[in-house]
Amino acid sequence: MVNSNADALGVLFPNSYDSLVPDLVSERLMASIPFASRYRIVDFLLSSMVNCGIDNISLIVRKNYHSLMDHLGSGREWDLTRKNGGLNIVPPFAQKTVKVYNGRVEAMASILDFLKGQKEKYVIMADTNIVINFDFKDFIEKHIESGADVTIAYTREEIPQSILDIDVTKKDLYYTLGLNTTGRVKEIRVNSKDKGLQNISLNIYIMERERLIEQIRDAYVNGYTYFERDIIAPHLNDLKVQGYHHKGYVAHILSTRTYFQENMKMLDEKNVDALFSPSPIYTKIRDDNPTRYMNGAKVKNVMAADGCVIEGEVENSILFRGVRVEKGAKVKNCVLMQDTVVEAGARVEYVITDKKVTISVGQDVNGTDTFPVYIEKHRTV
């Protein structure tokens, strides 16, 4: 890991876009949803920050945060066990000023006293509904070089259908950026339906800490909710807002279907290399045996974590830690979370199982590629 400190602190919002995946967050939050056989979504941004020398990171949680606390612990796996800085999880009502927030303005307002007491010059804010290996060092350097007040990271692609389908009545907003030839943001469009390649905001921002404190204080007094819509967008003429183009791999988790699809993309070696090659991704360690493939097992195109035992047939699937596929069972095009058991003779296809699910002997469970079946935690089918 990088030992030299960046002059920035990180603030993550783990409950961002929870309403888009209600099944997956019934007992957890967006940040702690499992991904790619052994990771959680939060691991990617957290590791990216640590790899770039950011060692003061706060997560402002809203609800269902016990699974996240269990996963992160003291932050040892990310080298964030520190006397000063390190990992700081801020639950509601932890302090007099910390309440259940609605938007990023309220969330940041609840930790203003904390921000005032920090030494870092810059604050980086990010949502946790993206899987990304992000170069925060370059992000900070480009922000300083440009002399911008705010820099927004974006990816250039067509707006995915899953983003277009977002229900605005649930107050889930997404943003696209209009840039001039120098990369300055001249327009922020909210929930745009524009066709063709668009500059889609990754909801990753950097701003000077003192300036951010001023902006949040003023916005909170005026009853504003959203940092992007209520602070940045109306003041593009007053603030110098710069765009930062992230050209690497990114997965947007915006529905149960996209969660399934983005996991399945990890079966393509090119996507795995694109996501994991730039810098390492750290996660909670679970000491377990390597995956065991028993006599008679048939396996094709599978990502399997440690602790799995495979006696049956598995094809085109993501297996998390401790999954067991018994003799005669057939698993195809599935995402099976930790400690799932598929008993003898069972057949499952296009299925997402949560942790500790049991598919009973001889059961037949089938979804489709556009509508995978989700089975909730601890359930026996």
Contacts in CASP RR format, 6 or more apart in sequence:
PFRMAT RR
TARGET T0000
AUTHOR 0000-0000-0000
METHOD contacts of the structure
MODEL  1
MVNSNADALGVLFPNSYDSLVPDLVSERLMASIPFASRYRIVDFLLSSMV
NCGIDNISLIVRKNYHSLMDHLGSGREWDLTRKNGGLNIVPPFAQKTVKV
YNGRVEAMASILDFLKGQKEKYVIMADTNIVINFDFKDFIEKHIESGADV
TIAYTREEIPQSILDIDVTKKDLYYTLGLNTTGRVKEIRVNSKDKGLQNI
SLNIYIMERERLIEQIRDAYVNGYTYFERDIIAPHLNDLKVQGYHHKGYV
AHILSTRTYFQENMKMLDEKNVDALFSPSPIYTKIRDDNPTRYMNGAKVK
NVMAADGCVIEGEVENSILFRGVRVEKGAKVKNCVLMQDTVVEAGARVEY
VITDKKVTISVGQDVNGTDTFPVYIEKHRTV
1 50 0 8 1.000
1 51 0 8 1.000
1 53 0 8 1.000
1 78 0 8 1.000
1 79 0 8 1.000
2 50 0 8 1.000
2 51 0 8 1.000
2 52 0 8 1.000
2 53 0 8 1.000
3 53 0 8 1.000
4 53 0 8 1.000
5 53 0 8 1.000
5 54 0 8 1.000
5 55 0 8 1.000
6 52 0 8 1.000
6 53 0 8 1.000
6 54 0 8 1.000
6 120 0 8 1.000
6 136 0 8 1.000
6 137 0 8 1.000
6 140 0 8 1.000
7 120 0 8 1.000
7 121 0 8 1.000
7 122 0 8 1.000
7 140 0 8 1.000
8 54 0 8 1.000
8 120 0 8 1.000
8 121 0 8 1.000
8 122 0 8 1.000
8 123 0 8 1.000
8 124 0 8 1.000
8 136 0 8 1.000
8 140 0 8 1.000
8 206 0 8 1.000
9 54 0 8 1.000
9 56 0 8 1.000
9 57 0 8 1.000
9 58 0 8 1.000
9 85 0 8 1.000
9 118 0 8 1.000
9 120 0 8 1.000
9 122 0 8 1.000
9 123 0 8 1.000
9 124 0 8 1.000
9 209 0 8 1.000
10 49 0 8 1.000
10 54 0 8 1.000
10 56 0 8 1.000
10 57 0 8 1.000
10 58 0 8 1.000
10 123 0 8 1.000
10 124 0 8 1.000
10 125 0 8 1.000
10 126 0 8 1.000
11 57 0 8 1.000
11 58 0 8 1.000
11 59 0 8 1.000
11 60 0 8 1.000
11 108 0 8 1.000
11 111 0 8 1.000
11 123 0 8 1.000
11 124 0 8 1.000
11 125 0 8 1.000
11 126 0 8 1.000
12 31 0 8 1.000
12 42 0 8 1.000
12 45 0 8 1.000
12 46 0 8 1.000
12 57 0 8 1.000
12 58 0 8 1.000
12 59 0 8 1.000
12 60 0 8 1.000
12 125 0 8 1.000
12 126 0 8 1.000
12 127 0 8 1.000
12 128 0 8 1.000
13 59 0 8 1.000
13 60 0 8 1.000
13 104 0 8 1.000
13 107 0 8 1.000
13 125 0 8 1.000
13 126 0 8 1.000
13 127 0 8 1.000
13 128 0 8 1.000
14 29 0 8 1.000
14 30 0 8 1.000
14 31 0 8 1.000
14 32 0 8 1.000
14 42 0 8 1.000
14 59 0 8 1.000
14 60 0 8 1.000
14 61 0 8 1.000
14 62 0 8 1.000
14 65 0 8 1.000
14 68 0 8 1.000
14 128 0 8 1.000
15 29 0 8 1.000
15 30 0 8 1.000
15 31 0 8 1.000
15 61 0 8 1.000
15 62 0 8 1.000
15 63 0 8 1.000
15 64 0 8 1.000
15 65 0 8 1.000
16 30 0 8 1.000
16 127 0 8 1.000
16 128 0 8 1.000
16 129 0 8 1.000
16 203 0 8 1.000
17 30 0 8 1.000
17 127 0 8 1.000
17 129 0 8 1.000
17 172 0 8 1.000
17 253 0 8 1.000
17 254 0 8 1.000
18 25 0 8 1.000
18 29 0 8 1.000
18 30 0 8 1.000
18 62 0 8 1.000
18 63 0 8 1.000
18 64 0 8 1.000
19 167 0 8 1.000
19 170 0 8 1.000
19 172 0 8 1.000
20 129 0 8 1.000
20 166 0 8 1.000
20 172 0 8 1.000
20 253 0 8 1.000
20 254 0 8 1.000
20 255 0 8 1.000
21 30 0 8 1.000
21 33 0 8 1.000
21 253 0 8 1.000
21 254 0 8 1.000
21 255 0 8 1.000
21 256 0 8 1.000
21 259 0 8 1.000
23 256 0 8 1.000
23 374 0 8 1.000
23 376 0 8 1.000
24 33 0 8 1.000
24 256 0 8 1.000
24 259 0 8 1.000
24 354 0 8 1.000
24 374 0 8 1.000
25 33 0 8 1.000
25 64 0 8 1.000
26 64 0 8 1.000
26 376 0 8 1.000
26 377 0 8 1.000
27 64 0 8 1.000
27 67 0 8 1.000
27 377 0 8 1.000
28 64 0 8 1.000
28 67 0 8 1.000
28 68 0 8 1.000
29 61 0 8 1.000
29 62 0 8 1.000
29 63 0 8 1.000
29 64 0 8 1.000
29 65 0 8 1.000
29 67 0 8 1.000
29 68 0 8 1.000
30 41 0 8 1.000
30 128 0 8 1.000
30 129 0 8 1.000
30 253 0 8 1.000
31 40 0 8 1.000
31 41 0 8 1.000
31 42 0 8 1.000
31 59 0 8 1.000
31 68 0 8 1.000
31 128 0 8 1.000
32 40 0 8 1.000
32 41 0 8 1.000
32 42 0 8 1.000
32 67 0 8 1.000
32 68 0 8 1.000
32 71 0 8 1.000
33 40 0 8 1.000
33 41 0 8 1.000
33 253 0 8 1.000
33 259 0 8 1.000
34 40 0 8 1.000
34 320 0 8 1.000
34 337 0 8 1.000
34 338 0 8 1.000
34 355 0 8 1.000
35 41 0 8 1.000
35 43 0 8 1.000
35 44 0 8 1.000
35 131 0 8 1.000
35 253 0 8 1.000
35 262 0 8 1.000
35 263 0 8 1.000
36 131 0 8 1.000
36 263 0 8 1.000
36 266 0 8 1.000
36 275 0 8 1.000
36 303 0 8 1.000
36 318 0 8 1.000
37 266 0 8 1.000
37 303 0 8 1.000
37 304 0 8 1.000
37 305 0 8 1.000
37 318 0 8 1.000
37 319 0 8 1.000
37 320 0 8 1.000
37 321 0 8 1.000
38 283 0 8 1.000
38 305 0 8 1.000
38 306 0 8 1.000
38 320 0 8 1.000
38 321 0 8 1.000
39 281 0 8 1.000
39 283 0 8 1.000
40 68 0 8 1.000
40 71 0 8 1.000
40 283 0 8 1.000
40 284 0 8 1.000
41 128 0 8 1.000
41 129 0 8 1.000
41 130 0 8 1.000
41 131 0 8 1.000
41 253 0 8 1.000
42 59 0 8 1.000
42 68 0 8 1.000
42 71 0 8 1.000
42 72 0 8 1.000
42 128 0 8 1.000
43 281 0 8 1.000
43 282 0 8 1.000
43 283 0 8 1.000
44 130 0 8 1.000
44 131 0 8 1.000
44 132 0 8 1.000
44 133 0 8 1.000
44 134 0 8 1.000
44 275 0 8 1.000
44 281 0 8 1.000
45 126 0 8 1.000
45 128 0 8 1.000
45 130 0 8 1.000
45 132 0 8 1.000
45 134 0 8 1.000
46 57 0 8 1.000
46 72 0 8 1.000
46 78 0 8 1.000
46 282 0 8 1.000
47 78 0 8 1.000
47 133 0 8 1.000
47 279 0 8 1.000
47 280 0 8 1.000
47 281 0 8 1.000
47 282 0 8 1.000
48 132 0 8 1.000
48 133 0 8 1.000
48 134 0 8 1.000
48 135 0 8 1.000
48 136 0 8 1.000
48 279 0 8 1.000
49 57 0 8 1.000
49 124 0 8 1.000
49 136 0 8 1.000
50 57 0 8 1.000
50 78 0 8 1.000
50 79 0 8 1.000
50 80 0 8 1.000
50 282 0 8 1.000
51 136 0 8 1.000
51 279 0 8 1.000
51 280 0 8 1.000
52 135 0 8 1.000
52 136 0 8 1.000
52 137 0 8 1.000
52 140 0 8 1.000
53 136 0 8 1.000
53 137 0 8 1.000
54 124 0 8 1.000
54 136 0 8 1.000
55 79 0 8 1.000
55 80 0 8 1.000
55 82 0 8 1.000
55 85 0 8 1.000
55 86 0 8 1.000
56 82 0 8 1.000
56 84 0 8 1.000
56 85 0 8 1.000
56 86 0 8 1.000
56 88 0 8 1.000
56 118 0 8 1.000
56 120 0 8 1.000
57 80 0 8 1.000
57 86 0 8 1.000
57 87 0 8 1.000
57 88 0 8 1.000
58 88 0 8 1.000
58 89 0 8 1.000
58 90 0 8 1.000
58 111 0 8 1.000
58 114 0 8 1.000
59 68 0 8 1.000
59 72 0 8 1.000
59 87 0 8 1.000
59 88 0 8 1.000
59 89 0 8 1.000
59 90 0 8 1.000
60 90 0 8 1.000
60 98 0 8 1.000
60 101 0 8 1.000
60 107 0 8 1.000
60 108 0 8 1.000
60 110 0 8 1.000
60 111 0 8 1.000
61 68 0 8 1.000
61 89 0 8 1.000
61 90 0 8 1.000
61 91 0 8 1.000
61 92 0 8 1.000
62 92 0 8 1.000
62 100 0 8 1.000
62 101 0 8 1.000
62 107 0 8 1.000
63 92 0 8 1.000
63 100 0 8 1.000
65 89 0 8 1.000
65 91 0 8 1.000
68 89 0 8 1.000
69 89 0 8 1.000
71 284 0 8 1.000
72 78 0 8 1.000
72 87 0 8 1.000
72 89 0 8 1.000
72 284 0 8 1.000
73 87 0 8 1.000
73 284 0 8 1.000
74 80 0 8 1.000
74 81 0 8 1.000
74 87 0 8 1.000
75 81 0 8 1.000
75 86 0 8 1.000
75 87 0 8 1.000
77 282 0 8 1.000
77 283 0 8 1.000
77 284 0 8 1.000
77 285 0 8 1.000
78 87 0 8 1.000
78 282 0 8 1.000
80 86 0 8 1.000
80 87 0 8 1.000
81 87 0 8 1.000
88 114 0 8 1.000
90 98 0 8 1.000
90 110 0 8 1.000
90 111 0 8 1.000
90 114 0 8 1.000
91 98 0 8 1.000
92 98 0 8 1.000
92 99 0 8 1.000
92 100 0 8 1.000
92 101 0 8 1.000
93 99 0 8 1.000
95 110 0 8 1.000
95 113 0 8 1.000
97 109 0 8 1.000
97 110 0 8 1.000
97 111 0 8 1.000
97 112 0 8 1.000
97 113 0 8 1.000
98 110 0 8 1.000
98 111 0 8 1.000
99 106 0 8 1.000
99 110 0 8 1.000
101 107 0 8 1.000
101 109 0 8 1.000
101 110 0 8 1.000
102 171 0 8 1.000
102 225 0 8 1.000
103 225 0 8 1.000
103 226 0 8 1.000
103 227 0 8 1.000
104 125 0 8 1.000
104 225 0 8 1.000
104 226 0 8 1.000
104 227 0 8 1.000
104 228 0 8 1.000
105 216 0 8 1.000
105 219 0 8 1.000
105 220 0 8 1.000
105 223 0 8 1.000
105 224 0 8 1.000
105 225 0 8 1.000
105 226 0 8 1.000
105 227 0 8 1.000
105 230 0 8 1.000
105 231 0 8 1.000
106 220 0 8 1.000
106 225 0 8 1.000
108 115 0 8 1.000
108 125 0 8 1.000
108 212 0 8 1.000
108 216 0 8 1.000
108 227 0 8 1.000
109 216 0 8 1.000
109 217 0 8 1.000
109 219 0 8 1.000
109 220 0 8 1.000
112 213 0 8 1.000
112 216 0 8 1.000
112 217 0 8 1.000
115 123 0 8 1.000
115 209 0 8 1.000
115 212 0 8 1.000
115 213 0 8 1.000
116 213 0 8 1.000
118 209 0 8 1.000
120 209 0 8 1.000
121 208 0 8 1.000
121 209 0 8 1.000
122 140 0 8 1.000
122 143 0 8 1.000
122 206 0 8 1.000
122 207 0 8 1.000
122 208 0 8 1.000
122 209 0 8 1.000
123 206 0 8 1.000
123 207 0 8 1.000
123 208 0 8 1.000
123 209 0 8 1.000
123 212 0 8 1.000
124 136 0 8 1.000
124 139 0 8 1.000
124 140 0 8 1.000
124 204 0 8 1.000
124 205 0 8 1.000
124 206 0 8 1.000
125 203 0 8 1.000
125 204 0 8 1.000
125 205 0 8 1.000
125 206 0 8 1.000
125 207 0 8 1.000
125 227 0 8 1.000
126 202 0 8 1.000
126 203 0 8 1.000
126 204 0 8 1.000
126 205 0 8 1.000
127 203 0 8 1.000
127 204 0 8 1.000
129 252 0 8 1.000
129 253 0 8 1.000
129 254 0 8 1.000
130 202 0 8 1.000
130 203 0 8 1.000
130 250 0 8 1.000
130 251 0 8 1.000
130 252 0 8 1.000
130 253 0 8 1.000
131 250 0 8 1.000
131 251 0 8 1.000
131 253 0 8 1.000
131 262 0 8 1.000
131 275 0 8 1.000
132 202 0 8 1.000
132 246 0 8 1.000
132 248 0 8 1.000
132 249 0 8 1.000
132 250 0 8 1.000
132 251 0 8 1.000
132 275 0 8 1.000
133 248 0 8 1.000
133 249 0 8 1.000
133 275 0 8 1.000
133 276 0 8 1.000
133 277 0 8 1.000
133 278 0 8 1.000
133 279 0 8 1.000
133 281 0 8 1.000
134 153 0 8 1.000
134 204 0 8 1.000
134 246 0 8 1.000
135 278 0 8 1.000
135 279 0 8 1.000
139 151 0 8 1.000
139 153 0 8 1.000
139 204 0 8 1.000
139 206 0 8 1.000
139 244 0 8 1.000
140 206 0 8 1.000
142 151 0 8 1.000
142 242 0 8 1.000
142 244 0 8 1.000
143 151 0 8 1.000
143 206 0 8 1.000
143 242 0 8 1.000
143 244 0 8 1.000
146 240 0 8 1.000
146 242 0 8 1.000
147 240 0 8 1.000
147 242 0 8 1.000
148 184 0 8 1.000
148 240 0 8 1.000
148 241 0 8 1.000
148 242 0 8 1.000
148 243 0 8 1.000
149 207 0 8 1.000
149 208 0 8 1.000
149 211 0 8 1.000
149 239 0 8 1.000
149 240 0 8 1.000
149 241 0 8 1.000
150 205 0 8 1.000
150 206 0 8 1.000
150 207 0 8 1.000
150 232 0 8 1.000
150 239 0 8 1.000
150 240 0 8 1.000
150 241 0 8 1.000
150 242 0 8 1.000
151 205 0 8 1.000
151 206 0 8 1.000
151 207 0 8 1.000
151 241 0 8 1.000
151 242 0 8 1.000
151 243 0 8 1.000
151 244 0 8 1.000
152 177 0 8 1.000
152 185 0 8 1.000
152 201 0 8 1.000
152 202 0 8 1.000
152 204 0 8 1.000
152 205 0 8 1.000
152 232 0 8 1.000
152 241 0 8 1.000
152 242 0 8 1.000
152 243 0 8 1.000
152 244 0 8 1.000
153 201 0 8 1.000
153 202 0 8 1.000
153 204 0 8 1.000
153 205 0 8 1.000
153 243 0 8 1.000
153 244 0 8 1.000
153 245 0 8 1.000
153 246 0 8 1.000
154 177 0 8 1.000
154 199 0 8 1.000
154 200 0 8 1.000
154 201 0 8 1.000
154 202 0 8 1.000
154 243 0 8 1.000
154 244 0 8 1.000
154 245 0 8 1.000
154 246 0 8 1.000
155 199 0 8 1.000
155 200 0 8 1.000
155 202 0 8 1.000
155 245 0 8 1.000
155 246 0 8 1.000
155 247 0 8 1.000
155 248 0 8 1.000
155 250 0 8 1.000
156 197 0 8 1.000
156 198 0 8 1.000
156 199 0 8 1.000
156 200 0 8 1.000
156 245 0 8 1.000
157 197 0 8 1.000
157 198 0 8 1.000
157 200 0 8 1.000
158 195 0 8 1.000
158 196 0 8 1.000
158 197 0 8 1.000
158 198 0 8 1.000
159 176 0 8 1.000
159 192 0 8 1.000
159 193 0 8 1.000
159 194 0 8 1.000
159 196 0 8 1.000
159 198 0 8 1.000
159 200 0 8 1.000
160 252 0 8 1.000
160 254 0 8 1.000
160 258 0 8 1.000
162 252 0 8 1.000
162 254 0 8 1.000
162 255 0 8 1.000
162 257 0 8 1.000
162 258 0 8 1.000
163 174 0 8 1.000
163 200 0 8 1.000
163 252 0 8 1.000
163 254 0 8 1.000
164 193 0 8 1.000
165 254 0 8 1.000
165 255 0 8 1.000
166 172 0 8 1.000
166 173 0 8 1.000
166 174 0 8 1.000
166 191 0 8 1.000
166 254 0 8 1.000
168 191 0 8 1.000
173 190 0 8 1.000
173 191 0 8 1.000
173 226 0 8 1.000
173 228 0 8 1.000
173 229 0 8 1.000
174 190 0 8 1.000
174 191 0 8 1.000
174 200 0 8 1.000
174 201 0 8 1.000
175 188 0 8 1.000
175 189 0 8 1.000
175 190 0 8 1.000
175 200 0 8 1.000
175 201 0 8 1.000
175 203 0 8 1.000
175 228 0 8 1.000
175 229 0 8 1.000
176 188 0 8 1.000
176 189 0 8 1.000
176 192 0 8 1.000
176 194 0 8 1.000
176 198 0 8 1.000
176 199 0 8 1.000
176 200 0 8 1.000
176 201 0 8 1.000
177 185 0 8 1.000
177 187 0 8 1.000
177 188 0 8 1.000
177 189 0 8 1.000
177 199 0 8 1.000
177 200 0 8 1.000
177 201 0 8 1.000
177 243 0 8 1.000
178 185 0 8 1.000
178 186 0 8 1.000
178 187 0 8 1.000
178 188 0 8 1.000
178 189 0 8 1.000
178 199 0 8 1.000
179 185 0 8 1.000
179 186 0 8 1.000
179 199 0 8 1.000
179 243 0 8 1.000
180 186 0 8 1.000
183 242 0 8 1.000
183 243 0 8 1.000
184 240 0 8 1.000
184 241 0 8 1.000
184 242 0 8 1.000
184 243 0 8 1.000
185 236 0 8 1.000
185 241 0 8 1.000
185 242 0 8 1.000
185 243 0 8 1.000
186 236 0 8 1.000
187 236 0 8 1.000
188 201 0 8 1.000
188 228 0 8 1.000
188 229 0 8 1.000
188 232 0 8 1.000
188 233 0 8 1.000
188 236 0 8 1.000
190 229 0 8 1.000
190 233 0 8 1.000
192 198 0 8 1.000
199 243 0 8 1.000
199 245 0 8 1.000
201 228 0 8 1.000
202 246 0 8 1.000
202 250 0 8 1.000
203 228 0 8 1.000
205 227 0 8 1.000
207 215 0 8 1.000
215 231 0 8 1.000
216 231 0 8 1.000
219 227 0 8 1.000
219 230 0 8 1.000
219 231 0 8 1.000
224 230 0 8 1.000
224 231 0 8 1.000
232 239 0 8 1.000
232 241 0 8 1.000
248 274 0 8 1.000
248 278 0 8 1.000
249 271 0 8 1.000
249 274 0 8 1.000
249 275 0 8 1.000
251 258 0 8 1.000
251 262 0 8 1.000
251 265 0 8 1.000
251 275 0 8 1.000
252 258 0 8 1.000
252 262 0 8 1.000
253 259 0 8 1.000
253 262 0 8 1.000
256 352 0 8 1.000
256 372 0 8 1.000
256 374 0 8 1.000
257 370 0 8 1.000
257 371 0 8 1.000
257 372 0 8 1.000
259 335 0 8 1.000
259 352 0 8 1.000
260 335 0 8 1.000
260 350 0 8 1.000
260 352 0 8 1.000
260 372 0 8 1.000
263 318 0 8 1.000
263 335 0 8 1.000
264 316 0 8 1.000
264 318 0 8 1.000
264 333 0 8 1.000
264 335 0 8 1.000
265 271 0 8 1.000
266 272 0 8 1.000
266 275 0 8 1.000
266 303 0 8 1.000
266 318 0 8 1.000
267 301 0 8 1.000
267 302 0 8 1.000
267 303 0 8 1.000
267 316 0 8 1.000
267 318 0 8 1.000
272 303 0 8 1.000
275 281 0 8 1.000
286 306 0 8 1.000
286 321 0 8 1.000
288 306 0 8 1.000
288 307 0 8 1.000
288 321 0 8 1.000
288 322 0 8 1.000
289 306 0 8 1.000
289 307 0 8 1.000
290 306 0 8 1.000
290 307 0 8 1.000
291 304 0 8 1.000
291 305 0 8 1.000
291 306 0 8 1.000
291 307 0 8 1.000
291 308 0 8 1.000
291 309 0 8 1.000
291 310 0 8 1.000
291 319 0 8 1.000
292 307 0 8 1.000
292 308 0 8 1.000
292 309 0 8 1.000
292 310 0 8 1.000
293 299 0 8 1.000
293 310 0 8 1.000
294 309 0 8 1.000
294 310 0 8 1.000
294 311 0 8 1.000
294 312 0 8 1.000
294 327 0 8 1.000
296 311 0 8 1.000
296 312 0 8 1.000
296 327 0 8 1.000
297 310 0 8 1.000
297 311 0 8 1.000
297 312 0 8 1.000
297 313 0 8 1.000
297 314 0 8 1.000
297 325 0 8 1.000
298 312 0 8 1.000
298 313 0 8 1.000
298 314 0 8 1.000
298 315 0 8 1.000
299 310 0 8 1.000
299 313 0 8 1.000
299 314 0 8 1.000
299 315 0 8 1.000
300 314 0 8 1.000
300 315 0 8 1.000
300 316 0 8 1.000
301 315 0 8 1.000
301 316 0 8 1.000
302 314 0 8 1.000
302 315 0 8 1.000
302 316 0 8 1.000
302 317 0 8 1.000
302 318 0 8 1.000
302 319 0 8 1.000
303 317 0 8 1.000
303 318 0 8 1.000
303 319 0 8 1.000
304 310 0 8 1.000
304 314 0 8 1.000
304 319 0 8 1.000
304 323 0 8 1.000
305 319 0 8 1.000
305 320 0 8 1.000
305 321 0 8 1.000
305 322 0 8 1.000
305 323 0 8 1.000
306 321 0 8 1.000
306 322 0 8 1.000
307 321 0 8 1.000
307 322 0 8 1.000
307 323 0 8 1.000
308 319 0 8 1.000
308 321 0 8 1.000
308 322 0 8 1.000
308 323 0 8 1.000
308 324 0 8 1.000
308 325 0 8 1.000
309 322 0 8 1.000
309 323 0 8 1.000
309 324 0 8 1.000
309 325 0 8 1.000
310 319 0 8 1.000
310 324 0 8 1.000
310 325 0 8 1.000
311 324 0 8 1.000
311 325 0 8 1.000
311 326 0 8 1.000
311 327 0 8 1.000
311 328 0 8 1.000
311 329 0 8 1.000
312 325 0 8 1.000
312 326 0 8 1.000
312 327 0 8 1.000
312 328 0 8 1.000
312 329 0 8 1.000
312 330 0 8 1.000
312 331 0 8 1.000
313 325 0 8 1.000
313 328 0 8 1.000
313 329 0 8 1.000
313 330 0 8 1.000
313 331 0 8 1.000
313 332 0 8 1.000
314 325 0 8 1.000
314 330 0 8 1.000
314 331 0 8 1.000
314 332 0 8 1.000
315 331 0 8 1.000
315 332 0 8 1.000
315 333 0 8 1.000
316 332 0 8 1.000
316 333 0 8 1.000
317 331 0 8 1.000
317 332 0 8 1.000
317 333 0 8 1.000
317 334 0 8 1.000
317 335 0 8 1.000
317 336 0 8 1.000
318 334 0 8 1.000
318 335 0 8 1.000
318 336 0 8 1.000
319 325 0 8 1.000
319 336 0 8 1.000
320 336 0 8 1.000
320 337 0 8 1.000
320 338 0 8 1.000
320 340 0 8 1.000
320 355 0 8 1.000
321 338 0 8 1.000
321 339 0 8 1.000
322 338 0 8 1.000
322 339 0 8 1.000
322 340 0 8 1.000
323 336 0 8 1.000
323 337 0 8 1.000
323 338 0 8 1.000
323 339 0 8 1.000
323 340 0 8 1.000
323 341 0 8 1.000
323 342 0 8 1.000
324 340 0 8 1.000
324 341 0 8 1.000
324 342 0 8 1.000
325 331 0 8 1.000
325 342 0 8 1.000
326 341 0 8 1.000
326 342 0 8 1.000
326 343 0 8 1.000
326 344 0 8 1.000
326 345 0 8 1.000
326 346 0 8 1.000
327 344 0 8 1.000
327 345 0 8 1.000
328 344 0 8 1.000
328 345 0 8 1.000
329 342 0 8 1.000
329 343 0 8 1.000
329 344 0 8 1.000
329 345 0 8 1.000
329 346 0 8 1.000
329 347 0 8 1.000
329 348 0 8 1.000
329 359 0 8 1.000
330 345 0 8 1.000
330 346 0 8 1.000
330 347 0 8 1.000
330 348 0 8 1.000
331 342 0 8 1.000
331 348 0 8 1.000
331 349 0 8 1.000
332 348 0 8 1.000
332 349 0 8 1.000
332 350 0 8 1.000
333 349 0 8 1.000
333 350 0 8 1.000
333 369 0 8 1.000
334 348 0 8 1.000
334 349 0 8 1.000
334 350 0 8 1.000
334 351 0 8 1.000
334 352 0 8 1.000
334 353 0 8 1.000
335 351 0 8 1.000
335 352 0 8 1.000
335 353 0 8 1.000
335 372 0 8 1.000
336 342 0 8 1.000
336 351 0 8 1.000
336 352 0 8 1.000
336 353 0 8 1.000
336 357 0 8 1.000
337 352 0 8 1.000
337 353 0 8 1.000
337 354 0 8 1.000
337 355 0 8 1.000
337 357 0 8 1.000
338 355 0 8 1.000
338 356 0 8 1.000
339 355 0 8 1.000
339 356 0 8 1.000
340 353 0 8 1.000
340 355 0 8 1.000
340 356 0 8 1.000
340 357 0 8 1.000
340 358 0 8 1.000
340 359 0 8 1.000
341 357 0 8 1.000
341 358 0 8 1.000
341 359 0 8 1.000
342 348 0 8 1.000
342 359 0 8 1.000
343 358 0 8 1.000
343 359 0 8 1.000
343 360 0 8 1.000
343 361 0 8 1.000
343 362 0 8 1.000
343 363 0 8 1.000
344 361 0 8 1.000
344 362 0 8 1.000
345 361 0 8 1.000
345 362 0 8 1.000
346 359 0 8 1.000
346 360 0 8 1.000
346 361 0 8 1.000
346 362 0 8 1.000
346 363 0 8 1.000
346 364 0 8 1.000
346 365 0 8 1.000
347 362 0 8 1.000
347 363 0 8 1.000
347 364 0 8 1.000
347 365 0 8 1.000
347 366 0 8 1.000
348 359 0 8 1.000
348 363 0 8 1.000
348 364 0 8 1.000
348 365 0 8 1.000
348 366 0 8 1.000
349 365 0 8 1.000
349 366 0 8 1.000
349 367 0 8 1.000
350 366 0 8 1.000
350 367 0 8 1.000
350 368 0 8 1.000
350 369 0 8 1.000
350 371 0 8 1.000
350 372 0 8 1.000
350 373 0 8 1.000
351 365 0 8 1.000
351 366 0 8 1.000
351 367 0 8 1.000
351 372 0 8 1.000
351 373 0 8 1.000
351 374 0 8 1.000
351 375 0 8 1.000
352 372 0 8 1.000
352 373 0 8 1.000
352 374 0 8 1.000
352 375 0 8 1.000
353 359 0 8 1.000
353 375 0 8 1.000
354 374 0 8 1.000
354 375 0 8 1.000
354 376 0 8 1.000
354 377 0 8 1.000
354 378 0 8 1.000
354 379 0 8 1.000
355 377 0 8 1.000
355 378 0 8 1.000
356 377 0 8 1.000
356 378 0 8 1.000
357 375 0 8 1.000
357 376 0 8 1.000
357 377 0 8 1.000
357 378 0 8 1.000
357 379 0 8 1.000
357 380 0 8 1.000
357 381 0 8 1.000
358 379 0 8 1.000
358 380 0 8 1.000
358 381 0 8 1.000
359 365 0 8 1.000
359 375 0 8 1.000
359 381 0 8 1.000
360 380 0 8 1.000
360 381 0 8 1.000
363 381 0 8 1.000
365 373 0 8 1.000
365 375 0 8 1.000
365 381 0 8 1.000
366 373 0 8 1.000
367 373 0 8 1.000
375 381 0 8 1.000
END
